[in-house]
Amino acid sequence: MARKGLIERWRARLPVSAKTPLISLLEGETPLVPAPRLSAAAGLPENAVWLKVEGANPTGSFKDRGMTLAISKAVEEGAQGVICASTGNTAASAAAYAARAGLRCAVLLPAGGVAAGKLSQSLMHGAEVIAIRGNFDEALRLARLIAEDSGWTMVNSTNPYRLEGQKTGAFEIVAALGRAPDYQFMPVGNAGNITAYWMGYREAHARTQSGLPKLMGWQASGAAPIVLGRKVKNPKTIASAIRIGDPVSWKRAIAARDESGGHIGKVADREILAAYRMLAREEGVFCEPSSAAGVAGLLAWSKAKKFPTRNRTRLRVVCVLTGNGLKDPDTPKTMSYSLCTISASPAALKRVLKGGRRGR
Ligand code: AN7
């Protein structure tokens, strides 16, 4: 069957009409991959944990789900250009979909705070890339201020179409598992995605009684405003995508947490990097550090013995891996890995290979 973009696939459940132009790069329908080794590491049955690999979207992150709708509606409404502040992935996605639509696109990035791949994407797609001497929260305030009185359409998650598009992740998971999972672990930055998934799961449940997961959101310890209950002025974490101190969807994330009976917690950078490496080495899935925050949360939750012990054979747990590991080529270089340079001779190569495989 020919691949469809997500607006076409879920048209009846999205705010579009026959007049809405379709700006699509055939996003969505990302793989839901079983994770037997992660299941075992979490002390759960082999078939419990599944990875929603959002890095398989056209620009390499979940942001494409919201952007196809936000840019399509911006074109329908006659926008001249779109603007966003971003820790990188929103910018990369906005730049690509705006290029596709022939719209101007301005992206405001925290100077020095964006992974190299994401910056390259925004530049290559022809966005007007503006580095702000400040953090993401300051860049977002600036973008909102300017957008209000200058006719640029905001495509941050303050734009309701972004969350409408992102809710389709929940529809796909329900379709793949035949029901909602019992738990969903995911990173939380601006808190748009956890809000969108809760909308999606509730809508799916209203139609087909598919059940509702407990939503388990994870912030980095140095950037955990929702956990601390106060804004964080200088958020710090190696996971630059979720280096956010004043999330836009703060209240709605708390509602999603409480209505679902879930939890929003924090994990240390050390735990994030351990999960990032574990997924790459043992599951063969390379996500970006921020995406690994949700997996670190899963491992912390199981270590604290918080999963019920009954009915484990039916337990289904989804981790949303929000972005592709290739976005961030620099973080792996800060970790130990095996790279040796030898002369181009068979003897030298044999000597290296005789050492045997280095352990995990
Ligand atoms: C890989 O691109 O905020 O809680 O400006 O890139 O919905 O914000 C990115 C966030 C998780 C957090 N994982 O999602 C941006 C931006 C990755 C991300 C998040 C982001 P939200």
Boltz pocket constraint, residues with backbone or C-beta under 6 A from the ligand:
constraints:
  - pocket:
      binder: B
      contacts: [[A, 61], [A, 85], [A, 86], [A, 87], [A, 88], [A, 89], [A, 90], [A, 91], [A, 187], [A, 188], [A, 189], [A, 190], [A, 191], [A, 192], [A, 193], [A, 194], [A, 241], [A, 242], [A, 288], [A, 290], [A, 291], [A, 322], [A, 323]]
      max_distance: 6.0
